[in-house]
Amino acid sequence: MRARLEFGGIERAKEEWPRGARANFVESLAQDVRYGARTLGKNPGFTVICCLTLALASARHVRFR
């Protein structure tokens, strides 16, 4: 309770939050996805192994759940 009073409460934090922060987050996420896709495209063998590993792990999880 004391911390809320010291920092000004939730409403103050909402007011101070930059309006473009969500747009920056989405833009950054899109940039990271593009970079990941580009990197995986350069190493097709690694990409196949990753996809197979994820597929097997998902199938095992679904089967033994």
Order of alpha helices (4+ residues) and beta strands (2+ residues): alpha-alpha-alpha-alpha
